Amino acid sequence: MKGRKRKKSNKRKKPKPLQVLFERILEHIRSGKKSRLMEEFLRGADQCAKKLGEEVIEAVIALMKGLKKEATNEAGQVLYHLLVGLAARNIQYADAQSAAWEAFRTASRKSQRKKYVRHK
């Protein structure tokens, strides 16, 4: 069996959790390797936040225009730059994830307010 090439699968690769990406970002930063990631990180947390904001705006525009491929790509950029920003501010991924779950729980609770009928 050695030397045989594997057939390429048409199946999509299983996505890795964002926490794995966050850990890889931290490892890369700790290694000090020269890279665009390192350059961004060394510019400081404020610059990381600015880059995140730019990507969010691009994602919003793509979503509003209904551009699925562009929105998908921009969403990936937003997630990546958010993780870099968390690393720059020494915020743990688990803490951000807990806050996201809390936001979901809050948003998914049945509303206690009166429901208003939206008129067209």
N, C-alpha and C positions, 0 to 999 in steps of 0.2 A: 504494500500500500504506500510505502514511502515513494516520494517523487510524483505521486498523482496530484493533479490539480483539483481543487474543489470546484464544484459547479457553483456559479453565482446564483444566489437565491433572489427571487423576486420579492421576498418578504422584506418589509421595512425593518430596519434595525430597532431593537428595543431601546426606547429613550432612557437616558441616564437621569437619575434624579438631580434636581438643581443643587442639592447639597453636595453631590460629588463634584459638580462644576465649581462650586464655591471652594471646596477643599483643594481642588487643582489650582485655582487662582491663588489661594494662600501659599501653596507649595511653590508656585512659580515666583511669587513675590519674595518669599524667604530665600530662594535660590540666588536671587540677585542677577539672574541672566538678563542680558541686554535684549530688550524687546519693546514692541509698542505698548504692551500691557505695563511693563516696568516704567516706561516713559510717562504714561498716563498716571500711574500710581505716584510717581515721584513729583508730579506737578502739584499734588496735594488734593485733599478731600474736596475743596471747593471746586476745583477744576473737574474732578470726577462727577460731582453733582451737576455741574453745568453741562457736561457731555450727556449725562442721563436725561436732563431736561430737553436737550436738542432731539434726542432719540424719541422721547415721549411725544413731542410735537409732530415729528415725522410719522409716528405710528397713528396718532389721532387723525392726521390728514388722510393717510391711506385708508383707515377705517371709514371715515366719512365719505370718501369717494368710492367705497366698495371695492377697492383693489386688493383682492384676497392674497395674491402672492407677495405684494409689497407690504401689506399689513402683517403677514406672517413673518417676513424677514425683519421688519421693524420691531415686532414683538420680541423676537430673539435678541435683537440689539438692546432693547429696553431691559430684558432680564439680565443679560450679560453685564451691562453697565451698572445696573442696580447692585449686582453682586460685588463688582469692583468698588462701588461707593460704600457698601457695607464694610468691606475689608479696609478701606481707607479710614473709616471712622471706628474701626475695631468693634463693630457690631456683629454679634454671632448670628449665623444663619438660623439656628434653632429659635432664637428670640424673635426674629422677623417672621419665621414660619408660624410660631405660636400666635403672633399678632394677626397674621392673615387668617388663621382658623377662627380666631375670636371675631374678626370682622365678618366672616362668613356666617358664624352662628348668630350674630346680631342681625345681619341682613336677612337671614332665612326665618327668623321668628315671625310668627303671625303678628301683623300690625294691630295695635290696640286703637288706632285712630279710625275715625269714620272714613269709609271709602267714598271718594268723590267720583262721580261719573264724568269722564272726560268727553267734552263735546267737540265734534269736528267742525 
